[in-house]
Amino acid sequence: MKTYFKFILSGLVIVLLCFSWAYWDNPIEREDNCIEFNLNSDEFKKIKVRINGVISRSLLRKDVGRLNIIIGDKIIPDFEKHPHVLPLNFKERVGIQDGNDFKSVNAMEQTIFETEKYYEISLNYDYFDEESLGSKRETIGILYFDKKFNKMFIIVYEEREDETGYFWSGEDGKVIVPESNIKDAKKLIENMTKWNIGV
């Protein structure tokens, strides 16, 4: 009898571990009328943001976003410019020898980082560049969601003048927020993150 219960318990532990290790997908599809502005400016322009894809959740592994995003006329990933988008955490040699050494993905794949108040997803992706025969990175910014994936906003990176990387400033950085005016947009950011951006 004890052996039987041990067998059942071992089976339950294995099932629980498998369930905890697995991912389950939550589809996300939204279209937001937003404004784009710099934090130190009183001017803004209207811009539409479309997000489609899945949020893959796991109890033991890091959550992953597999997303296709359109910000105005900016497509992420842009398969017309970058037809060979690399998978998340791709570590193998990148090159062409009798075809690609990797299987291109059909969405931007990024780890979702969780804080106490919000989630953040880096808006960048690596791709195989046919001219240099190596990998390159397209960098846009960071997408933020609240804990229920209802509210969101985007910070937009700027490239450094010496082209050594990208940056964003909490004083005058560019943001994209689904609101109709700057006051409400800043309030949404502060309520989500508790950042002090001068509402």
Secondary structure in CASP SS format (residue, H / E / C, confidence):
PFRMAT SS
TARGET T0000
AUTHOR 0000-0000-0000
METHOD secondary structure of the structure
MODEL  1
M C 1.00
K H 1.00
T H 1.00
Y H 1.00
F H 1.00
K H 1.00
F H 1.00
I H 1.00
L H 1.00
S H 1.00
G H 1.00
L H 1.00
V H 1.00
I H 1.00
V H 1.00
L H 1.00
L H 1.00
C H 1.00
F H 1.00
S H 1.00
W H 1.00
A C 1.00
Y C 1.00
W E 1.00
D E 1.00
N E 1.00
P E 1.00
I E 1.00
E E 1.00
R E 1.00
E E 1.00
D E 1.00
N E 1.00
C E 1.00
I E 1.00
E E 1.00
F E 1.00
N E 1.00
L C 1.00
N C 1.00
S C 1.00
D C 1.00
E C 1.00
F C 1.00
K E 1.00
K E 1.00
I E 1.00
K E 1.00
V E 1.00
R E 1.00
I E 1.00
N E 1.00
G E 1.00
V E 1.00
I E 1.00
S E 1.00
R E 1.00
S C 1.00
L C 1.00
L C 1.00
R C 1.00
K C 1.00
D C 1.00
V E 1.00
G E 1.00
R E 1.00
L E 1.00
N E 1.00
I E 1.00
I E 1.00
I E 1.00
G C 1.00
D C 1.00
K E 1.00
I E 1.00
I E 1.00
P C 1.00
D C 1.00
F C 1.00
E C 1.00
K C 1.00
H C 1.00
P C 1.00
H C 1.00
V E 1.00
L C 1.00
P C 1.00
L C 1.00
N C 1.00
F C 1.00
K C 1.00
E C 1.00
R C 1.00
V C 1.00
G C 1.00
I E 1.00
Q C 1.00
D C 1.00
G C 1.00
N E 1.00
D C 1.00
F C 1.00
K C 1.00
S C 1.00
V C 1.00
N C 1.00
A C 1.00
M E 1.00
E E 1.00
Q E 1.00
T E 1.00
I E 1.00
F E 1.00
E E 1.00
T C 1.00
E C 1.00
K C 1.00
Y E 1.00
Y E 1.00
E E 1.00
I E 1.00
S E 1.00
L E 1.00
N E 1.00
Y E 1.00
D E 1.00
Y E 1.00
F E 1.00
D E 1.00
E C 1.00
E C 1.00
S C 1.00
L C 1.00
G E 1.00
S E 1.00
K E 1.00
R E 1.00
E E 1.00
T E 1.00
I E 1.00
G E 1.00
I E 1.00
L E 1.00
Y E 1.00
F E 1.00
D E 1.00
K C 1.00
K C 1.00
F C 1.00
N C 1.00
K C 1.00
M E 1.00
F E 1.00
I E 1.00
I E 1.00
V E 1.00
Y C 1.00
E E 1.00
E E 1.00
R C 1.00
E C 1.00
D C 1.00
E C 1.00
T C 1.00
G C 1.00
Y E 1.00
F E 1.00
W C 1.00
S C 1.00
G C 1.00
E C 1.00
D C 1.00
G C 1.00
K E 1.00
V E 1.00
I E 1.00
V E 1.00
P C 1.00
E C 1.00
S C 1.00
N C 1.00
I H 1.00
K H 1.00
D H 1.00
A H 1.00
K H 1.00
K H 1.00
L H 1.00
I H 1.00
E H 1.00
N H 1.00
M H 1.00
T H 1.00
K C 1.00
W C 1.00
N C 1.00
I C 1.00
G C 1.00
V C 1.00
END
